[in-house]
Amino acid sequence: MQSPYTQQPTDAFLIAQTAAAGVLSAILFLRPLRPLAATLLLLAAIWLAATAPDTLGFLASLEIIKSEPTSLATLLRIAACLATVASLLAWPRWTFFVAIAGEAALYYLVAHVPESGQELCALHLAWFGLLLGIRQLAAERETDAPEGQPGESFDSRAFLVQDLILAGLAIAAAAIVSIVVLQRWCDSADEWAYTYQAAVFAKLHAYGKAPPCFSALQMYWVFTSEGRMFSQYTPGWSLFMAPFLSIGVVWLAGPCSLGLLAVAVARLARRAVAGASGGRGDVVVAAGPIAAIALVGSSTVLINGGSRFSHIFVCACFAWSVEALSEMSRPSGHTRSPVGWGVVLGLASAWLLSTRPADGGTLGIGLFVYFVYAVADRRVAWRAMLATVTSFAIWGAFSLVVLRLQLGKWFATGYSLTAQFQAWSRFSMSAPKLGELKWGIPLATGAHCWWPLAPTIGLYGLFAALRREGRRVSFMLVVGTLALITFYSCVEFGRGGDFGYGPRHILPVIVPMAVGTAVALSPLWAAARARVHSHSALALGGPALLAITAAVVGVVRIAPLIYPYNREDVRGRNAIRGAVERDHLTNAIIWLEPGTTVADPRDLTQNYPLELYPPPPVIFAIDTGEDMKRCVREQYPGRKSYRSDSKATLVPE
């Protein structure tokens, strides 16, 4: 599956934009600017940015304006100007200077990347959300408790039942997507490389053995070194998958990792909301479900959660690391088990680094900076610090030993062999041009892939949460994800195209977006519930109803543009495997040739380690010539041979 991840990207983008504008409008209705003119101007700016492409076409069709290459830029500049004027009229006045600085930056970008129209529309909408978040932060600080009297605290253990329900919901939703959409198959060689390594770990081995006739059985991202055979990828995710594979439900590893993530973001959301709202019980209670449900509503989240990619697990490790460090650094007496949380922090952060080293290294920057600060400020007890370091060292040493057994040398990973096996895949970095930023910061494709986890709403919530206990959560989330985005913006291989389930390489941005969404929407839900006995229909929760309607409509309308496309893509790549299952073949060799499916033959040689597992019913092999075919037949005698025609029909040889 290639970017933009749907066959109707423009429709999906506009649906997501209007849904985000609806939620932002609901927030503005609950907390309007004063005077009224400022609210109206900002609403106009929001909707003009959200609907600019449609508005331009509508006005041009009525011949009110003439459509020019610069017309979209003009509409966006008008929207930015309206937001700046609204900031000038509204209190506090100093936000006007922030608004005008942002407008100047947007003006520059509009002038220099006019070809990135959708990205610019999404960027303007995100800027308006950030402006509202800054204003909300300023307003809330005026009502803060006196110094030394923090807002009401809360006990996370009181939400145990709620967290279990949210975990079950996430697991069930991802499992349904895995079965119905992805059909429990792999859509790429990356997923199979993780699966192969999990199969090795399930047999308590660090690596497999390179089979005879290797070139016929070679897999894309499974490499060999001195007879040892192992995945390109570091061991973290495959180790998590191994128990699921050993009981025959490897496809369930992804949904379970999403369940872990749902609980972590629910806990972080409550923590951030408690800081932003002074710990108001009704708002905190709403935060967990809002964050988890928004997470589960995202098509990219569910598809990755139903797959065998490692990205959701990375997100879960990141979220639990932030949660553990936040819990450890609470005031004395608020945390009952600082040592236990130290163990969680060490384990989660080490597992994060062991799963995707680049992601772990960048996301860990915020964690490391805050950990050092908390230790220096004596917010972390020495026992908890020791538990963290010990836990991290044990798991890190274990991962290093596994890699040493695989590659035969220390401090090396399978990535060091990539160019040897795949010459085209050479890692390189450079500063991106302005027009290339959309590959590292995919605001347009992210708008429909991530929804309802929108940067517009997330930025509002993260800024509004920069108070009390919410500050540490926002700091670690924002610093880590900014470092991740910067890294992938500088990596050259992702520019100009991308293969995968949505913009998955920067998927950890969903963690701060989920937390920010909960901070933004929890007060709306609490306000609606508080007025449930009111006789006024509007007071019954007009803003909450608008936000919920916009979010649900966005999810429902985007779903048919994403999931069927994914299903057909998976079916196309697995056409030969589907034919094997349909024909109930056993004791067979399937010869793979280029062009019989949309996948490369080395994507399809999905055989478990042949020396560790019983003989499989079917062996998938690449037809590289008569000599190699003879080698395979001699190694696996008595098997019938089949090859696929152009329609993926299996024909006996």
PyMOL commands that set and color helices and strands:
alter all, ss='L'
color gray80, all
select helices_A, chain A and resi 9-30+36-50+52-61+71-89+95-112+117-141+156-181+189-202+214-217+236-246+250-277+281-297+299-306+311-328+338-355+357-376+382-407+414-421+434-440+443-450+455-464+470-490+504-530+542-573+575-583+601-604+626-635
alter helices_A, ss='H'
color red, helices_A
select strands_A, chain A and resi 208-209+222-225+228-231+588-592+618-622+640-644+650-652
alter strands_A, ss='S'
color yellow, strands_A
deselect
rebuild
show_as cartoon
